[in-house]
């Protein structure tokens, strides 16, 4: 630290002795304090070379400040600079902060410095914080500090994987031997990331979870259905069938949402799906219709009280209901009109003929929907010609 490298906004601050340094660190003027702390942080060794004043060196002064300052921002800065200094006194202060401190920035500063200790000492320092949940910040810092230790047991390895930042860190295998650890993780505060870690382990983890279906919490079952339907479709069929057969409602809803992904094989679930189309919950009814329930689609599309259920039915209408789709482009709901137009646009020339008819003779909202359908069928030139001939346009 240069003896005249620290500045105040108005006057140059010159440090020529330990007394000058202590006075600057304790100055009432905040600018002076900030300037000297910045200089100390840039070159701690140079600052320590000033020695002692009245039996105290810079470390003594700063430790006293960390223990007594009421200004949290200044204390945080003081502590961050202190953490850069060497020596046993600093180490013990940092360990004390880990045990008693609550400021996340100070905890991080202490942990990063203590993570430089040798493996055995590092384990001694951080082990008390790894498995606790009272302070997530301390648990995370412990995970980061202990991640490279080969002596961690399976529970500690899983904890490190859940809390650490290394995406490649390998937790213990999700298998029978480690099931109790994984069961706790999948039901705990870090359940979402635990699921992500399980998916990284692929099919063996899926099979272990499938074999323990009855032990899983409902949220875990819903996730397993999603994962299985996407990556292990045939092995998930029985889980979907069981969920549709037995529920409960939220699990059945997830199963219904998975069924369309089976495409041509979705017929495997038709009977089980259809019973949910009569449920009182509109989300379940809609999902059942989207999943292929055998119901009166035309009647639902025209008359159902729930708009989202109507939309689900409309999206399943085919050429035999083309006239109904044209009729629905005059519906009071813009969502219904738009959905009908989209489905009609998939019906080729039959759909085009009906859309042209609506464009020529329908109400303004219906004509807009018809134009939407024709544009989706690349009929822009036809629309332009018709509008020019009629001397009118859509507004």
FENGI-V334482 format. One line per field, one symbol per residue. psi: psi as a letter, one per 40 degrees, with the letter a starting at -180 (. if undefined). burial: + if it has 24 or more other C-alpha atoms within 12 Angstrom, else -. A space follows every 10 residues. Layout:
BEGIN
psi = ???
burial = ???
END
This chain:
BEGIN
psi = hiefehiidd ihhhheiddd dddddeidhd dddddddddd ddgdddddee aihfehaddd ddddddeehe hddddddddd ddeeiiiddd ddddddddde iehddddddd ddddeeiidd dddddedeed eiedgddddd dddddedehe ehiddddddd dddieheehh iihgaddedd dddddeeadf dddddddddd eadddddddd efdeeiiddd dddddddddd dfddeedddd dddddeaadd dddddddddd eebdededed dddddeeeid hddddddddd efigigdddd ddeidhdddd ddddeeiade fddddddeee idhddddddd ddddeeeadd dddddddddd eiiddddddd ddddddeffd ddddddddde fiii.
burial = ++---++--- --+++-++++ ++++++---- -+++++++++ +--+--++-+ ------++++ +++-++---- ---+++++++ ++++++---+ +-+++++++- +-++++++++ ++++++---- -++-+++-++ +----+++++ +++++++++- -+--++++++ ++++----++ +++++---+- ++++++---+ --+++++++- ----++++++ --+--+---+ +++++++++- -++--+++++ +++++-+-++ ++++++++++ ++---+--++ -++++++--- -+++++++++ +++++-++-+ ++----++++ +++++++++- ++++++++++ +---++++++ +++++++--+ ++++++++++ -+--++++++ +++++++-+- --+------- -----
END
